[in-house]
Amino acid sequence: MARGLSLRPAAVEDRHALWRIHSRSVAALCKGAYSSREVRTWVELLREDGYLRPEQARTVLVAERGRHLVGFGQLDTFLGELEALYVVPEEVGHGVGSALLASLEELAWRAGAQVMSLDASLNAEAFYRVRGYVRLHAAKRVLTPEVQLACVRMRKQRPVLPRRLGGERRSEASSSPRPEP
């Protein structure tokens, strides 16, 4: 993990910080990929009370450097759907997004997900591709009837773990009782 960075589950008290990270990240990092109208609409639709809603069972991790929240990720563990991954602009390229993504993937794999899926913003597609996600097709996120964001549907298969040596897994034939003569 990136030096000086720690991850923890988000708490209700983090709502304002999550909103701020999300807003700052979109406003600064999506400029080149989306029009000013698209970015403005996206940021204006974000609401502090939209994070950590009790009726939505989600896994939300925050990244802290010192006492400052510098990123967060949100996962629907049941579906294996990465719903959000945002980092404050000044921390981009310092391992925050990678650490959050790796931890959320591990949680999904442990929960039994066979696939992780996401809709990548156009500016984030390369980030996910480098980390093993493959492009499935172009997609759209509807913000308003007039503003729809182009994005990329991506997926990553659960890694196949190598089998351990030493016979820890025995075949059914060798473990079943032998018939008596």
N, C-alpha and C positions, 0 to 999 in steps of 0.2 A: 504494500500500500504506500501511497505517497507520504513522504516524511511529514510528520506533524499533523497528519490527517486522522480523524477518527470518525467512525460511522456509528449511528445508533438509530433505534426506532423513533419516528417523529412523535411528538406529544402535542396535545391540543394547544398548548402555549406557543407552539411553533407556527401557528397559522399565518400570522402577520409576516414572519420571515419567509415562509414558503411563497406567499403571494409576492413579496418583494423580489425574491430570487427569480421567480418565474417571469415577472414583469420586466425586470432589468435584463434578463437573458434574452427574451424575445426582442425587446426594443433594440438591443445592441447587436445581437448575433444574427438576426434574421433580415437585417437591412438589405444586404446584397442579393438575397434569394427571393424576397417578396417586395411588393410595391409598398410605398409609405402608407397607403390606405389599408392594405392588408395587415401590416404590422400594427398600425394604430387601432384598427378594429379588434384585433386579437388581444392587445393589451387592455383595451377598454372593457372587454368582456370578462376579464379575470376579476374574481371577487375573493376577498379574504375568507369569507365563510364557505367557499367552495372546496376548501381543503379539509381533509380528515373528517369527512361527514360520516356520522355513525351508521347511517343506513347503507353505506357502501363499504363493505368489508374489503379493505385494501391493505397491502403492506407498503408502508412509506418509510424510507430510510433517509436520514439527513446526514450530510457530511459537515464536519466541524473542523476548522483550523483555529486552534486556540479557543477563544470563546465566541467565534463568529461562524454562523452557518454560511457555507459557501456553495452548497448544492443539495439537491434532493432527487429521489427517484421514487416512482409509484408503480406498483405491480399488482395486477389481479392474479394472484397466485393460482387460483382455481383454473383460470383459462390460459395461464402462461402468457398474458398480455402485458407488455411494458407500456404503461399509459403516459408516463412522464419521466423525463430525465433532463434536468436543467442545472446549470452551473453559472455562478456570477461571472461576468465577462473577464474580470482580472485574474480568475483562476483557470481559465480555459488553457489547456495544454500542460497543466501541472498534475494530472493524474486523478482529479476529482471524479470526472465522469466515468473513467475506466474503473475506478474502485467501486463506485456505486453500481455500475452495470454488472461487474463481476459478482458482487454480493447478492444482487437481486437475482441473477441467473442461478447462483448456488441455491438460494431459497426455493426457486421454481423447480430445479432439478430434484432437490430433496423432497419436495411436495409431490413428486411424481410426474411433473410435466415432461412431455416428450419433445415439445417444441416451444420456443419463445417467439412471439410475434410482436410487431409494432408497426406504427405508421411514422416513418421518419420525415421530419421536415427536410426540405431540399438542402439546407445548409448542413444537416447532420448525416446525410446518407453515407458519406465517406467514413465518418467515425464508426458507424455500425458495420460497414463492409470490412474494415480492417479487423474488426473483432469477430468475424465469422458469420455475419448476417448476409443473406442473399436477397437480392431484389426479386420480388414476385411480380409486381405490376405497379403502374401509376395509380394513385388514389386521390381522393379529395376529402377535406375536412370542411364541413359546412359551418361557417361562423354565423352568417346571416343569409337571407335569400340572395343578397347582392354580392356577398364576399365568401368565396370558397377557396380554401388554401390547397394548392397542389402539394402532394406529399408522395411518399414511396412506401408501399407495403413491403415489409421485409420479414424474414424468418430465419431462425437458427435452430438446427436439430440438436437435441441433447447429445453431448459427446458420449462416445462409446468408451467405457472404462476397460482397460486391459484386464484380462482374467489373471488372478493371482496364481502363482506356481505353488506347488506343494500339495496339491490334491485337496484343497479346501472344499471344492465342489465335487461331489462324487456322483457318478452316473446312477440313474435309477436301477440299472441292472446290478451294479455292485452293492447298492445299499438295500436292496430288497432281500427278504429272507429266502434261503434256499429251501426247496421242498424236501421233506424228509423221505428217505428211501423206503 
